[in-house]
Amino acid sequence: MASISPFKAFRADPIYVERFSASAADADVRDEEGAPGKENPYSFLHVLNPQIFSPKRLSSEEIFSIATQKLKELLKEGIIAEEQKPALYIYRQVKNNHVYTGLICLADIAEYQNNKVKKHELTHAEKESKITRYFQEVGTNGNPVLLTYPDKPAIQLLIQELVEAAPEYGFMGEDGIEHALWAVTDENKIAAVQSAFEELDSLYIADGHHRCASLSAMYPKVKHFMACLIPDSQLNIHGFHRYIKDINNLTTEEFLVALKKKGFEVAELEGVEVVNAPGTIHLFIDSTWYALTIPQNFKNNSNPKQNLDVYILDKYIFCDILGIEETRTSNKIKYVNGEVNTDVLLSPVHKGFYKAAFTLASVTVNEIIHVSDFEETMPPKSTWIEPKLRSGLVLHRFESNL
């Protein structure tokens, strides 16, 4: 049973919503050099990460103080305000003609702890601790955890009926992505949606593992986390590709021989665009592309994690041949999301920053669910999942801070 709850969100006045909320790309900026919206005093980024607006390095205490003060100012000025009634929220995003429609609500931390909200990634303790401290001090989350579930027609029918009304917000962001938000306050409609989700056995984290883990550390003081629930049929999953700095003192020829001895079928290619080919890892080295076909005996495991192309790359190539035993912490590996085109992908290799690039097919939703159900985790950077939610459209103020 998946438990979801309405809540009294803090939201921007419609006049300010486009200026207050921030694109996922802008929300991911980490320093002043790339800081977006410097001239926008209303941006949620001032709350999310004050560091990007400061020319000097801020201490954690300074960041928390500035973020809290800015949040108070935005409330006082009426830029954001608390809802009068608890609500569920329907969020729609349109990117490149792909429509994502999700439900923003509160999910139970207890269900996360009891593995009813299932994960597929490990978290980094240091990053988790930093996020927990931010939540404890600022008391606000403006980035829902992205959860998915097996598509259910009954749920989609309910949501489709709810978006027939006019949205609270509707605008196109500076990145060309369209956003719309509906608030559902009718108690009967809320109850119907809750009842439909109770039919689900589990929910699955698609994006936001660190936020879940960080808020779980605050339990029982905080009992819920804000989530956006999107059916698995709507998710768009890209692979993460890898650069490698060196090939363990091997020559290229020795490396290719080692791959063949390990069992890979190695075929030189005349030229290739980045392709989505499950069962094949593509290698670019010394200005040449190679297709590495994975032997079938590598994929006959009862543990679904061990059948993933990304796991096979980590274990049989990075670990066994290149001597990289811990890919999560190695400085020899650099990751790049699977949205990039071939020219962008290969540029750092051509410039000599890396010896080689490996490209991987996207992991499927079913693979994510199978690994999660098996209570396993995927290797780091296995998935680049869309939608990337706009930051600050809906804010959750924790119970302990109301």
MOMO-V847213 format. One record per run of one state. SS is the DSSP state (helix for helix, strand for strand, loop for the rest). FROM is the first residue (numbers start at 0). LEN is the number of residues. If there is no record, write none. Layout:
[[SS:FROM:LEN] [SS:FROM:LEN]]
This chain:
[[loop:0:3] [strand:3:2] [loop:5:1] [strand:6:1] [loop:7:2] [strand:9:3] [loop:12:4] [helix:16:4] [loop:20:1] [strand:21:1] [loop:22:1] [helix:23:4] [loop:27:4] [helix:31:3] [loop:34:10] [helix:44:4] [loop:48:1] [helix:49:4] [loop:53:6] [helix:59:17] [loop:76:3] [strand:79:3] [loop:82:4] [strand:86:9] [loop:95:2] [strand:97:11] [helix:108:5] [loop:113:3] [strand:116:2] [loop:118:6] [helix:124:14] [loop:138:1] [strand:139:2] [loop:141:3] [strand:144:5] [loop:149:3] [helix:152:10] [loop:162:6] [strand:168:4] [loop:172:5] [strand:177:7] [loop:184:2] [helix:186:11] [loop:197:5] [strand:202:5] [loop:207:1] [helix:208:8] [loop:216:7] [strand:223:8] [helix:231:3] [loop:234:1] [strand:235:3] [loop:238:1] [strand:239:5] [loop:244:7] [helix:251:11] [loop:262:2] [strand:264:5] [loop:269:10] [strand:279:6] [loop:285:2] [strand:287:6] [loop:293:2] [helix:295:4] [loop:299:4] [helix:303:4] [loop:307:1] [helix:308:11] [loop:319:13] [strand:332:5] [loop:337:4] [helix:341:9] [loop:350:5] [strand:355:4] [loop:359:5] [helix:364:9] [loop:373:10] [strand:383:3] [loop:386:4] [strand:390:1] [loop:391:3] [strand:394:3] [loop:397:1] [helix:398:3] [loop:401:1]]
